[in-house]
Amino acid sequence: MLLIMETKIINNIEKALDEIRPFLQSDGGNIELVNYENDIVRVRLLGNCIDCSVNQMTLKNGVEMTIKKHVPSIKKVVSVE
């Protein structure tokens, strides 16, 4: 049962990333899910997003907000190298 719930959460995280991805791609960037554990989502920013001066604002105001809309139990979203 736990595995089914976790799979559903990961699928919903991916749906959220698919929702935000076109905005990132329009600026030459992208994002990928690294992992989900203990209600924390780790993502990797790609392309122009890596060096963008507002990437942390995008992460909090765009990515985290969108993921929490799809999965309200998420505590935070962090970016990893």
HELIX and SHEET records of a PDB file:
HELIX    1   1 LEU A    2  SER A   26  1                                  25    
HELIX    2   2 ASN A   55  THR A   58  1                                   4    
HELIX    3   3 LEU A   59  GLU A   64  3                                   6    
HELIX    4   4 MET A   65  HIS A   70  1                                   6    
SHEET    1   A 3 GLY A  29  GLU A  37  0                                        
SHEET    2   A 3 ILE A  40  GLY A  47 -1                                        
SHEET    3   A 3 LYS A  76  SER A  79  1                                        
END                                                                             
